[in-house]
Amino acid sequence: MPTFVARVKNARGKVSNAKVQAASIEQARFMLRQQYPAIGKITKSGMDIDLSGIELALSTVTVKDKAVFSRQFSVMINAGVAIVRCLGVLAEQASNPKMKRALEAISAEVQQGVSLSEAMSKHNECFDELYVSMVEAGETGGVLDEVLNRLAKLLEDMARLQNQIKSAMAYPVAVGVLAVVVFFGMTIFLIPVFAKIFQDLGTELPALTQFMLTLSGIMRSWKILIPIVGFMGTTFGIRQYYKTPMGRLQIDQLMLKLPLFGDLNEKSAVARFCRVFGTLTRSGVPIMSSLEIVCNTVGNKVIANAIDGAKTEIQQGGMMSLALQQANVFPQLAIQMISIGEETGELDAMMMKVADFYEDEVEQAIKALTSILEPLMMVVIAGMVGVILLSMYLPMFKIFDALA
């Protein structure tokens, strides 16, 4: 934790320097006010070496971290524990250094009279717009514990969905990496052994064998850097292009049209939209603010544009379901259920049901995708090894035929 140096004045009017360890300047000022009646300029100590700085920079606050914090915070608030004490306790037991630092700073600001939502808004690496808006709605309505409970449920559902996708892709990725390692190993180390044998025999090599020998030579020379650099450059270029408005729109459109993965991406985005929107509106956040927040959290520019169009339609007195239908990116079932929710006045409840349905659909789609990818990856590995072995044995078959 960094050390701060402040000019302070004690009760006798004597001015001096005081050192204090704190998460932020605000927290340092609050701690010094408990000891001194007047606090002057506060600066970070130049002699202080913050050994935790590297760990803090490398750490990231995950959805699971926020879900655990929200659940614990909700339970403590519901039990009647003061907010400042809750933040202090949770900061002490936080294992994530970035979350710990943020909670310490938020606790210091809340003690100075700043609202919880305003203090959280200054730490967007931990608490995004969605989180801050729901906390603000909970503070306004006096139901902070209930809102935090809903936030915990929302984040837990999002974490569960992410874990399902990661676990489903773990096996294909592992097998793919293994296939690449096996291919490179056999091409670099095994083929040169056979190449020397073929050279000593002086026989004419089949086209497949000659191709593999050429490929082996390239992979053992500096020329292998050409495709590696090309791949890295292409990846960097795509990422930079994705940061542009047009690039993000085009790539997100492609992501919705990919075979096998396109349907999964669409259902996942629809489930996220419905879950977040339903949670926001149920927590008291206005519909227009909810739609604006969802646009930034849905994760796909095509669907975000459709939601933005729905926001414009609602401002003009129209229905959200009609605007989403015109965009032609939402499944018809989702649009019909949203339309029923608008007609019955229970849009938030219907959104949660749609989210439940499509989260189940995503889970089934992941299982189906895994069942397809697993045998496919095995076939790919077998094919790669088979091509290498065939290219090595073809010349031998040719020699045996000549001897016969």
C-alpha angles and dihedrals in degrees: 000000000000123000121232127201119209137182105236138178121213128212091274092055096252114147119216144144121269129192125210135170113229142148093244143359090261092055091045091053091049093050093049092050088065089064107028131045094215128038123191132183117342122204135174113257111257091205092055117103111201103210091183092060094093092048090048092051093049097045122092130197108238129203088253091056091053092045093053092046092049093049093049093043091051093051093049094047091048089052090057099254114151116255094239092052091047091053092047094051094045091047091054094052097039110120095194108083094209092051090045092052092047094049091050091052092045091050091053092050094046089053088056092056101266115140117252094241093049092049091049092049089067090063104056091158086070105024118035129199092274093055095045093048093052093047089050090051090049092051092048094049095040092238100108094140092053093047091048089051090053090047090052091050091048094049092045090053091049091048091049091052092048091049091051091053093045093048091048092051095042095082097047091046093049092048091046092052090048090051092052092047092049092047094049092044095051093042095049101037109020103041095054089058091056091041090063091050092051090048092053092049092050093213125151109260125226118246094253092051092047090050093052092048090051090048091049091052091051093049091052094050137063089267089082086074090068097069091037093054090042091053093047092047092049091049092049091047092051091050092050091047090050089059090063118084094240094044093050092049094049095045092046089051088053091049090058092051100047115121112254093354099054095070090046092052092049095049092045092052092046091049091050092048094050095044095049095042093047092048093048096049092043089053093055102262111144116255095243092050090046092054091048091051093046090052088063096044105039092088100221124084094208093056091040089057090051090052090048088053089051089053090054091047092052091049087057092050098262132128123267093222092059092050092050091048091053090053088060095210101100122080114256092238091058092048093050093050091048089050091053090050091053092048094049095041092239099106095142093053092047091049090055090050091050089050091051091050096049094043087057088047090052090050091052092045090053091052091049092047091050092050089054098043098048098064090035092058091048090053090050092052092047090048094051094048091043093053092051094048093044091052089053097047099042093078090049092053088050091052092048090051090052092050091049 
